[in-house]
Amino acid sequence: MTRTPRWLAEVVAWSAALVLVAGLIGAWSIRGVDTRHEVQAETPTVQNIREVRTTVPVPGRKYVPGKPTTRATALIPSLGPPPGPQYDAPPAQIAPPEQRYAFLAGITNYREPTHDTIGAANDVRFIASLLERSGWLPQNIRVVTDGAATGAAIRGGLAWLAGKSTPGTFTFFHYSGHVKQVGSTEKLWPVDRAFVNDSELDSLLARGSGKMWVDVAGCEAAGFMGGLPSSRVLFSSSSQSNQKSYEYPQWGESIWTGLLFDIGSGQGAADADHDGRVTVGEALRYASYYANAITRGQRPYGPQTPQVAGDTVRGWTLADPPA
């Protein structure tokens, strides 16, 4: 009887073990256990933006020449003036402060092993302060960030907002954070990974009946558009459904939110007709143009192209939103 060489027996044994391990991994993957791709996320950043210091005053903060305070000297991309003036139809009716409601969710500090973002929580903190400076009541603004921004909290906030959306009101939802894309489905990425599907977001907000603005700052953000845009609902997103969205470490904000709400609206850079007020139409055109221009040469992801759809009555500001 011929004996099998010891080295050959070991090779066969190791091969069998590897096949078994591979089979177990495949089985767990099929069962839906988080893979590395599912629990981590990309955080695209822009490292260099040509900038010029300008003395645009920040609303609500006193500007003293030579004595810079927080954001007193704004950093504005030196890419030229904002897009030229266009006519934005004003609303027929304005929602008073007591009829304005906002739900803002932003996550910078994710649970490991999901990568953190740069400034998503800062995005919503700034927007909340801008709304208050624009006359919104603090008790009508709900904000969840970081560890508080669970799937349950985001779903609860969306349901609360939709419940407030009745004729004569104006409601606003903003999300800044990671987005999970699976095929043609996009999902908001809460801190606990209790993902909120695009169809669920659409369904929750569709319960409202008043004027609404939905704004998403995250990768593949336009995938949340669904059936939301209408004559009642304005939808805006930081990128197309096949694009990444960038953040800028020096701002501590996302490119989209920094341009739309901070530099464009809060600091007045989007005031194309120089009338002293930045309409949402001006701000959206400004942010859309510069977000694409700033990210055009970025590698490996390429540019982000914001998308805006829905209600075309955009001659209003955050201080006088439509009802």
C-alpha positions in Angstrom: 0.0 0.0 0.0 1.4 3.4 -1.0 1.4 6.0 1.7 0.3 9.6 0.9 3.2 12.0 1.5 2.8 14.1 4.6 3.2 17.4 2.7 0.5 16.5 0.2 -1.9 15.6 3.0 -1.3 19.0 4.6 -1.9 20.8 1.4 -5.2 19.0 0.9 -6.2 19.8 4.5 -5.4 23.5 4.2 -7.3 23.7 0.9 -10.3 22.2 2.4 -10.2 24.6 5.4 -10.0 27.6 3.0 -13.0 26.4 1.0 -14.9 26.0 4.3 -14.0 29.5 5.5 -15.0 31.0 2.1 -18.3 29.2 2.3 -19.1 30.5 5.7 -18.2 34.1 4.7 -20.5 33.7 1.7 -23.3 32.3 3.8 -23.1 35.2 6.3 -23.0 37.7 3.5 -26.2 36.3 2.0 -27.8 36.4 5.4 -27.3 40.2 5.4 -24.5 40.6 8.0 -22.8 44.0 7.5 -19.8 43.8 5.2 -17.0 46.3 5.2 -18.7 48.2 2.3 -21.9 48.5 4.3 -20.6 49.7 7.6 -18.0 52.2 6.2 -18.6 55.2 4.0 -16.6 57.5 1.8 -15.9 61.1 3.0 -14.8 63.0 -0.1 -13.1 66.3 0.7 -11.9 69.3 -1.3 -8.5 70.3 0.0 -7.8 73.5 -1.9 -10.2 76.3 -2.9 -8.9 79.6 -4.2 -10.2 82.1 -1.7 -10.3 85.8 -1.2 -11.1 87.6 2.1 -14.0 89.9 1.9 -15.7 92.1 4.5 -19.2 90.8 4.0 -20.9 91.2 7.4 -22.6 88.2 8.9 -26.2 88.9 9.9 -26.6 89.2 13.7 -22.9 89.8 14.3 -21.2 93.1 14.6 -18.4 93.6 12.2 -15.5 95.9 13.3 -12.8 96.5 10.6 -9.5 95.1 11.7 -11.1 93.1 14.5 -12.3 89.9 13.0 -14.8 87.9 15.0 -16.1 84.5 14.3 -16.6 84.4 10.5 -16.5 88.2 10.4 -14.3 88.0 7.3 -15.9 85.5 5.1 -14.0 83.1 2.9 -15.6 83.3 -0.5 -14.3 81.3 -3.5 -12.7 83.7 -5.9 -14.5 82.2 -8.9 -16.2 85.4 -10.0 -19.5 87.0 -9.3 -22.7 85.0 -8.6 -24.9 84.1 -11.6 -26.7 87.1 -12.9 -30.1 88.3 -11.7 -33.2 86.3 -12.7 -36.8 86.9 -12.0 -38.0 84.7 -9.1 -41.8 84.8 -8.6 -42.7 85.9 -5.1 -45.2 83.9 -3.1 -48.8 85.0 -2.8 -48.9 84.4 0.9 -46.2 84.4 3.6 -46.1 81.9 6.5 -45.8 83.8 9.8 -43.2 82.6 12.3 -45.6 80.6 14.3 -46.5 78.6 11.2 -42.9 77.7 10.3 -41.3 74.4 11.3 -38.0 72.8 10.6 -36.4 69.4 11.3 -32.6 69.2 10.8 -30.5 66.1 11.1 -26.7 66.0 10.7 -24.1 63.5 11.7 -20.3 64.1 12.0 -19.4 61.5 14.6 -20.5 58.1 13.4 -20.0 54.8 15.3 -17.0 52.7 14.3 -16.3 51.4 11.8 -18.3 53.9 9.8 -16.1 56.8 8.8 -16.9 60.3 10.3 -17.9 63.2 8.1 -16.1 66.6 8.3 -18.9 69.0 9.1 -22.4 67.5 8.8 -23.3 68.4 12.4 -21.9 71.9 11.8 -24.2 72.2 8.8 -27.3 71.8 10.8 -26.1 73.9 13.7 -25.5 76.8 11.3 -28.8 76.4 9.5 -30.6 76.3 12.9 -28.9 79.6 13.9 -29.7 81.1 10.5 -33.4 80.2 10.8 -33.5 81.8 14.3 -31.9 85.0 12.9 -34.5 85.0 10.2 -37.3 85.1 12.7 -38.1 81.4 13.1 -39.2 80.3 16.6 -36.7 78.1 18.5 -39.4 75.8 19.7 -40.4 75.1 16.1 -36.9 73.9 15.1 -35.9 70.4 15.9 -32.3 69.4 15.6 -30.7 66.0 16.0 -26.9 65.5 15.6 -24.3 62.8 16.1 -25.3 60.2 18.7 -28.9 61.5 18.9 -29.4 61.1 15.2 -30.6 57.5 15.3 -33.0 55.9 12.8 -35.8 56.2 15.2 -35.1 59.9 15.9 -34.9 60.7 12.2 -38.2 58.9 11.5 -39.8 60.6 14.5 -38.7 64.0 13.3 -39.9 63.4 9.8 -43.3 62.3 11.1 -43.5 65.3 13.4 -42.7 67.7 10.5 -45.2 66.1 8.2 -47.8 66.4 10.9 -47.1 70.2 11.1 -47.4 70.6 7.4 -51.0 71.9 6.8 -52.3 74.6 4.5 -50.8 78.0 5.6 -47.6 76.5 7.0 -44.0 76.2 5.7 -41.9 73.2 6.7 -38.3 72.6 6.1 -36.2 69.3 6.2 -32.5 69.3 5.9 -30.2 66.2 6.2 -26.4 66.3 6.2 -24.5 63.0 6.4 -23.6 59.8 4.8 -25.9 58.2 2.2 -26.0 54.5 1.6 -26.7 53.5 -2.0 -27.9 50.0 -2.9 -28.7 49.6 -6.6 -31.2 52.3 -7.4 -32.2 52.8 -3.7 -30.7 55.5 -1.5 -30.9 55.6 2.2 -30.2 58.2 4.9 -27.4 56.9 7.1 -28.3 57.4 10.8 -25.6 57.0 13.5 -27.0 53.5 14.4 -27.3 52.4 10.7 -31.1 52.0 11.0 -31.2 53.2 7.4 -34.1 55.3 6.1 -35.0 54.4 2.5 -35.7 57.0 -0.1 -39.3 55.6 -0.5 -39.8 55.8 3.3 -38.7 59.5 3.3 -41.0 60.2 0.4 -43.9 58.4 2.1 -43.5 60.2 5.4 -43.2 63.7 4.0 -46.0 63.2 1.4 -48.4 63.2 4.4 -48.0 67.0 4.6 -50.3 69.4 2.7 -48.5 72.8 3.2 -45.5 74.3 1.5 -42.3 72.4 2.1 -38.6 72.5 1.3 -36.6 69.3 1.4 -32.8 69.7 1.1 -30.3 66.8 1.2 -26.5 67.2 1.5 -24.8 63.9 1.0 -23.5 61.6 -1.7 -26.0 60.5 -4.4 -28.4 63.0 -2.8 -30.7 63.4 -5.8 -31.8 59.8 -5.4 -34.1 61.0 -2.6 -36.1 63.2 -5.0 -38.7 60.5 -5.8 -42.1 62.0 -6.1 -41.4 64.9 -3.7 -41.0 67.8 -6.2 -44.3 69.5 -7.0 -46.0 72.9 -6.9 -46.1 72.4 -3.2 -42.6 71.0 -2.5 -39.2 72.4 -3.4 -36.5 69.8 -3.5 -32.8 70.4 -3.6 -29.8 68.1 -3.4 -26.0 68.6 -3.3 -25.3 66.1 -6.1 -26.9 63.8 -8.7 -27.8 60.3 -7.8 -24.6 58.9 -9.4 -22.2 61.5 -7.8 -20.3 62.1 -4.6 -20.7 65.2 -2.5 -17.8 67.0 -1.0 -16.9 68.6 2.3 -14.3 71.3 3.0 -12.3 71.0 6.1 -11.3 74.7 6.3 -15.0 75.6 6.4 -15.9 72.8 8.7 -19.0 72.4 6.5 -20.1 70.5 3.4 -19.5 72.4 0.2 -23.2 72.5 -0.5 -24.4 73.8 2.9 -21.4 76.2 3.1 -22.3 77.8 -0.2 -26.1 77.7 0.1 -26.8 78.7 3.6 -23.6 80.1 5.1 -21.7 82.1 2.3 -24.6 82.5 -0.1 -27.5 83.3 2.2 -26.0 84.1 5.6 -23.1 86.3 4.3 -25.1 87.6 1.3 -22.7 86.5 -1.4 -25.6 85.2 -3.6 -27.3 88.6 -3.7 -27.2 88.9 -7.5 -29.3 92.0 -7.9 -27.7 93.8 -4.9 -31.0 94.6 -3.3 -29.9 93.6 0.2 -31.9 90.4 0.4 -30.9 86.9 -0.8 -33.9 85.0 -2.2 -33.9 81.2 -2.2 -33.7 81.3 -6.0 -30.5 83.4 -5.8 -29.0 81.2 -3.2 -29.8 77.9 -5.1 -28.3 79.3 -8.3 -25.2 80.5 -6.5 -24.6 77.3 -4.6 -25.4 75.1 -7.6 -23.0 77.0 -9.9 -20.1 77.1 -7.4 -20.4 73.6 -6.0 -20.0 72.3 -9.5 -17.1 74.8 -10.3 -15.2 74.0 -7.1 -15.4 70.3 -7.5 -14.9 70.1 -11.3 -11.3 68.9 -11.2 -11.6 66.6 -8.2 -10.2 63.1 -8.4 -11.1 60.3 -8.3 -14.8 61.1 -7.9 -15.3 64.0 -10.4 -17.6 66.9 -9.8 -20.8 67.2 -7.9 -23.8 68.7 -9.8 -26.6 69.9 -7.5 -30.2 69.3 -8.5 -33.2 71.5 -7.8 -36.8 70.7 -8.7 -40.3 71.5 -7.7 -42.0 74.7 -6.6 -40.8 77.6 -8.9 -42.0 80.3 -6.6 -38.6 81.2 -5.3 -38.7 85.0 -4.7 -38.7 84.6 -1.0 -36.1 84.5 1.8 -35.9 82.5 5.0 -37.4 85.5 6.7 -40.5 85.4 4.5 -41.2 81.8 3.3 -44.3 80.9 1.4 -47.5 79.5 2.8 
